[in-house]
Amino acid sequence: ISTKIALYASCAKKIDQHGSVLTKREEILSGFQARLVKESESILGRSLGM
């Protein structure tokens, strides 16, 4: 049973680590998305004469 507990603890730790990686990735992607929207607005504004 101690092997099963160790395996579960290891699995839970890996899931937590993966969750933090996904959170960090989401933050990075949100930043890129905001930058893309801002730059697109700038380009569209210039092309439409705004």
Biopython code that builds the backbone (N, CA, C, O; Angstrom):
import numpy as np
from Bio.PDB.StructureBuilder import StructureBuilder

atoms = [
    (1, "ILE", "N", (0.819, -1.204, 0.000)),
    (1, "ILE", "CA", (0.000, 0.000, 0.000)),
    (1, "ILE", "C", (0.862, 1.268, 0.000)),
    (1, "ILE", "O", (0.470, 2.298, -0.548)),
    (2, "SER", "N", (2.041, 1.175, 0.623)),
    (2, "SER", "CA", (2.915, 2.357, 0.638)),
    (2, "SER", "C", (3.378, 2.714, -0.775)),
    (2, "SER", "O", (3.607, 3.883, -1.086)),
    (3, "THR", "N", (3.514, 1.699, -1.622)),
    (3, "THR", "CA", (3.886, 1.950, -3.017)),
    (3, "THR", "C", (2.783, 2.712, -3.735)),
    (3, "THR", "O", (3.055, 3.626, -4.514)),
    (4, "LYS", "N", (1.542, 2.335, -3.470)),
    (4, "LYS", "CA", (0.407, 3.020, -4.091)),
    (4, "LYS", "C", (0.318, 4.469, -3.619)),
    (4, "LYS", "O", (0.021, 5.363, -4.412)),
    (5, "ILE", "N", (0.570, 4.700, -2.349)),
    (5, "ILE", "CA", (0.542, 6.063, -1.808)),
    (5, "ILE", "C", (1.644, 6.904, -2.438)),
    (5, "ILE", "O", (1.421, 8.058, -2.802)),
    (6, "ALA", "N", (2.829, 6.325, -2.564)),
    (6, "ALA", "CA", (3.945, 7.047, -3.189)),
    (6, "ALA", "C", (3.637, 7.346, -4.652)),
    (6, "ALA", "O", (3.935, 8.436, -5.140)),
    (7, "LEU", "N", (3.046, 6.391, -5.344)),
    (7, "LEU", "CA", (2.680, 6.590, -6.743)),
    (7, "LEU", "C", (1.631, 7.694, -6.874)),
    (7, "LEU", "O", (1.729, 8.548, -7.755)),
    (8, "TYR", "N", (0.630, 7.673, -5.998)),
    (8, "TYR", "CA", (-0.402, 8.704, -6.012)),
    (8, "TYR", "C", (0.200, 10.078, -5.731)),
    (8, "TYR", "O", (-0.135, 11.054, -6.403)),
    (9, "ALA", "N", (1.080, 10.155, -4.749)),
    (9, "ALA", "CA", (1.718, 11.431, -4.411)),
    (9, "ALA", "C", (2.548, 11.943, -5.578)),
    (9, "ALA", "O", (2.542, 13.139, -5.871)),
    (10, "SER", "N", (3.253, 11.054, -6.238)),
    (10, "SER", "CA", (4.060, 11.427, -7.396)),
    (10, "SER", "C", (3.171, 11.931, -8.531)),
    (10, "SER", "O", (3.475, 12.935, -9.176)),
    (11, "CYS", "N", (2.087, 11.229, -8.758)),
    (11, "CYS", "CA", (1.145, 11.620, -9.812)),
    (11, "CYS", "C", (0.520, 12.979, -9.497)),
    (11, "CYS", "O", (0.417, 13.831, -10.379)),
    (12, "ALA", "N", (0.109, 13.183, -8.262)),
    (12, "ALA", "CA", (-0.491, 14.453, -7.860)),
    (12, "ALA", "C", (0.505, 15.597, -8.018)),
    (12, "ALA", "O", (0.133, 16.693, -8.438)),
    (13, "LYS", "N", (1.763, 15.346, -7.684)),
    (13, "LYS", "CA", (2.802, 16.370, -7.823)),
    (13, "LYS", "C", (3.001, 16.739, -9.289)),
    (13, "LYS", "O", (3.122, 17.916, -9.628)),
    (14, "LYS", "N", (3.035, 15.729, -10.155)),
    (14, "LYS", "CA", (3.208, 15.987, -11.589)),
    (14, "LYS", "C", (2.022, 16.755, -12.160)),
    (14, "LYS", "O", (2.201, 17.624, -13.013)),
    (15, "ILE", "N", (0.826, 16.445, -11.705)),
    (15, "ILE", "CA", (-0.368, 17.160, -12.167)),
    (15, "ILE", "C", (-0.307, 18.618, -11.722)),
    (15, "ILE", "O", (-0.641, 19.513, -12.498)),
    (16, "ASP", "N", (0.112, 18.867, -10.489)),
    (16, "ASP", "CA", (0.258, 20.239, -9.998)),
    (16, "ASP", "C", (1.295, 21.010, -10.805)),
    (16, "ASP", "O", (1.082, 22.174, -11.146)),
    (17, "GLN", "N", (2.421, 20.362, -11.111)),
    (17, "GLN", "CA", (3.461, 21.011, -11.908)),
    (17, "GLN", "C", (2.938, 21.338, -13.302)),
    (17, "GLN", "O", (3.205, 22.417, -13.831)),
    (18, "HIS", "N", (2.203, 20.418, -13.890)),
    (18, "HIS", "CA", (1.648, 20.639, -15.223)),
    (18, "HIS", "C", (0.633, 21.781, -15.193)),
    (18, "HIS", "O", (0.562, 22.586, -16.122)),
    (19, "GLY", "N", (-0.145, 21.840, -14.125)),
    (19, "GLY", "CA", (-1.104, 22.931, -13.975)),
    (19, "GLY", "C", (-0.418, 24.282, -13.926)),
    (19, "GLY", "O", (-0.916, 25.251, -14.500)),
    (20, "SER", "N", (0.715, 24.362, -13.249)),
    (20, "SER", "CA", (1.433, 25.640, -13.185)),
    (20, "SER", "C", (2.027, 25.992, -14.543)),
    (20, "SER", "O", (2.091, 27.167, -14.903)),
    (21, "VAL", "N", (2.460, 24.990, -15.298)),
    (21, "VAL", "CA", (2.962, 25.238, -16.655)),
    (21, "VAL", "C", (1.835, 25.776, -17.535)),
    (21, "VAL", "O", (2.034, 26.716, -18.304)),
    (22, "LEU", "N", (0.662, 25.178, -17.419)),
    (22, "LEU", "CA", (-0.477, 25.637, -18.213)),
    (22, "LEU", "C", (-0.897, 27.050, -17.829)),
    (22, "LEU", "O", (-1.272, 27.842, -18.694)),
    (23, "THR", "N", (-0.837, 27.372, -16.547)),
    (23, "THR", "CA", (-1.173, 28.717, -16.096)),
    (23, "THR", "C", (-0.200, 29.733, -16.671)),
    (23, "THR", "O", (-0.607, 30.794, -17.144)),
    (24, "LYS", "N", (1.071, 29.410, -16.629)),
    (24, "LYS", "CA", (2.085, 30.310, -17.181)),
    (24, "LYS", "C", (1.890, 30.482, -18.685)),
    (24, "LYS", "O", (1.997, 31.591, -19.208)),
    (25, "ARG", "N", (1.608, 29.392, -19.370)),
    (25, "ARG", "CA", (1.374, 29.455, -20.817)),
    (25, "ARG", "C", (0.164, 30.332, -21.132)),
    (25, "ARG", "O", (0.191, 31.106, -22.089)),
    (26, "GLU", "N", (-0.877, 30.216, -20.346)),
    (26, "GLU", "CA", (-2.077, 31.034, -20.542)),
    (26, "GLU", "C", (-1.760, 32.515, -20.374)),
    (26, "GLU", "O", (-2.256, 33.345, -21.137)),
    (27, "GLU", "N", (-0.937, 32.854, -19.381)),
    (27, "GLU", "CA", (-0.541, 34.252, -19.176)),
    (27, "GLU", "C", (0.238, 34.782, -20.379)),
    (27, "GLU", "O", (0.015, 35.908, -20.822)),
    (28, "ILE", "N", (1.143, 33.974, -20.898)),
    (28, "ILE", "CA", (1.939, 34.380, -22.059)),
    (28, "ILE", "C", (1.042, 34.572, -23.277)),
    (28, "ILE", "O", (1.164, 35.566, -23.994)),
    (29, "LEU", "N", (0.142, 33.620, -23.508)),
    (29, "LEU", "CA", (-0.752, 33.717, -24.660)),
    (29, "LEU", "C", (-1.696, 34.912, -24.546)),
    (29, "LEU", "O", (-2.010, 35.550, -25.551)),
    (30, "SER", "N", (-2.144, 35.215, -23.349)),
    (30, "SER", "CA", (-3.004, 36.383, -23.152)),
    (30, "SER", "C", (-2.256, 37.663, -23.495)),
    (30, "SER", "O", (-2.824, 38.580, -24.088)),
    (31, "GLY", "N", (-0.987, 37.724, -23.122)),
    (31, "GLY", "CA", (-0.163, 38.886, -23.460)),
    (31, "GLY", "C", (0.010, 39.031, -24.955)),
    (31, "GLY", "O", (-0.099, 40.134, -25.490)),
    (32, "PHE", "N", (0.277, 37.927, -25.637)),
    (32, "PHE", "CA", (0.413, 37.967, -27.092)),
    (32, "PHE", "C", (-0.897, 38.376, -27.755)),
    (32, "PHE", "O", (-0.895, 39.133, -28.726)),
    (33, "GLN", "N", (-2.009, 37.880, -27.235)),
    (33, "GLN", "CA", (-3.307, 38.215, -27.800)),
    (33, "GLN", "C", (-3.583, 39.709, -27.655)),
    (33, "GLN", "O", (-4.039, 40.349, -28.602)),
    (34, "ALA", "N", (-3.312, 40.260, -26.490)),
    (34, "ALA", "CA", (-3.529, 41.691, -26.271)),
    (34, "ALA", "C", (-2.650, 42.512, -27.206)),
    (34, "ALA", "O", (-3.096, 43.513, -27.767)),
    (35, "ARG", "N", (-1.407, 42.088, -27.370)),
    (35, "ARG", "CA", (-0.485, 42.794, -28.265)),
    (35, "ARG", "C", (-0.967, 42.715, -29.712)),
    (35, "ARG", "O", (-0.911, 43.707, -30.438)),
    (36, "LEU", "N", (-1.435, 41.556, -30.129)),
    (36, "LEU", "CA", (-1.934, 41.377, -31.487)),
    (36, "LEU", "C", (-3.145, 42.264, -31.746)),
    (36, "LEU", "O", (-3.239, 42.892, -32.801)),
    (37, "VAL", "N", (-4.062, 42.319, -30.801)),
    (37, "VAL", "CA", (-5.246, 43.161, -30.952)),
    (37, "VAL", "C", (-4.839, 44.623, -31.049)),
    (37, "VAL", "O", (-5.348, 45.354, -31.898)),
    (38, "LYS", "N", (-3.929, 45.053, -30.190)),
    (38, "LYS", "CA", (-3.481, 46.444, -30.194)),
    (38, "LYS", "C", (-2.824, 46.798, -31.525)),
    (38, "LYS", "O", (-3.118, 47.843, -32.107)),
    (39, "GLU", "N", (-1.935, 45.929, -32.007)),
    (39, "GLU", "CA", (-1.255, 46.198, -33.266)),
    (39, "GLU", "C", (-2.220, 46.143, -34.440)),
    (39, "GLU", "O", (-2.077, 46.917, -35.386)),
    (40, "SER", "N", (-3.195, 45.249, -34.401)),
    (40, "SER", "CA", (-4.192, 45.159, -35.469)),
    (40, "SER", "C", (-5.038, 46.422, -35.521)),
    (40, "SER", "O", (-5.336, 46.931, -36.602)),
    (41, "GLU", "N", (-5.424, 46.927, -34.357)),
    (41, "GLU", "CA", (-6.200, 48.169, -34.317)),
    (41, "GLU", "C", (-5.397, 49.315, -34.902)),
    (41, "GLU", "O", (-5.934, 50.155, -35.624)),
    (42, "SER", "N", (-4.115, 49.349, -34.591)),
    (42, "SER", "CA", (-3.249, 50.404, -35.102)),
    (42, "SER", "C", (-3.154, 50.328, -36.620)),
    (42, "SER", "O", (-3.259, 51.349, -37.299)),
    (43, "ILE", "N", (-2.959, 49.144, -37.151)),
    (43, "ILE", "CA", (-2.828, 48.966, -38.596)),
    (43, "ILE", "C", (-4.148, 49.263, -39.292)),
    (43, "ILE", "O", (-4.171, 49.956, -40.309)),
    (44, "LEU", "N", (-5.239, 48.750, -38.758)),
    (44, "LEU", "CA", (-6.545, 48.991, -39.372)),
    (44, "LEU", "C", (-6.915, 50.462, -39.308)),
    (44, "LEU", "O", (-7.492, 51.001, -40.253)),
    (45, "GLY", "N", (-6.591, 51.111, -38.210)),
    (45, "GLY", "CA", (-6.882, 52.538, -38.072)),
    (45, "GLY", "C", (-6.150, 53.352, -39.120)),
    (45, "GLY", "O", (-6.715, 54.285, -39.691)),
    (46, "ARG", "N", (-4.903, 53.009, -39.375)),
    (46, "ARG", "CA", (-4.121, 53.723, -40.389)),
    (46, "ARG", "C", (-4.661, 53.458, -41.782)),
    (46, "ARG", "O", (-4.732, 54.379, -42.596)),
    (47, "SER", "N", (-5.040, 52.234, -42.075)),
    (47, "SER", "CA", (-5.499, 51.910, -43.424)),
    (47, "SER", "C", (-6.880, 52.495, -43.699)),
    (47, "SER", "O", (-7.231, 52.725, -44.856)),
    (48, "LEU", "N", (-7.659, 52.736, -42.666)),
    (48, "LEU", "CA", (-8.982, 53.329, -42.844)),
    (48, "LEU", "C", (-8.947, 54.841, -42.698)),
    (48, "LEU", "O", (-9.980, 55.500, -42.822)),
    (49, "GLY", "N", (-7.787, 55.389, -42.439)),
    (49, "GLY", "CA", (-7.648, 56.833, -42.305)),
    (49, "GLY", "C", (-8.158, 57.375, -40.992)),
    (49, "GLY", "O", (-8.570, 58.533, -40.918)),
    (50, "MET", "N", (-8.140, 56.563, -39.957)),
    (50, "MET", "CA", (-8.646, 57.008, -38.653)),
    (50, "MET", "C", (-7.555, 57.602, -37.826)),
    (50, "MET", "O", (-7.799, 58.030, -36.697)),
]
sb = StructureBuilder()
sb.init_structure("model")
sb.init_model(0)
sb.init_chain("A")
sb.init_seg("    ")
for serial, (resi, resn, name, xyz) in enumerate(atoms, 1):
    if name == "N":
        sb.init_residue(resn, " ", resi, " ")
    sb.init_atom(name, np.array(xyz, "f"), 0.0, 1.0, " ", f" {name:<3s}", serial, name[0])
structure = sb.get_structure()
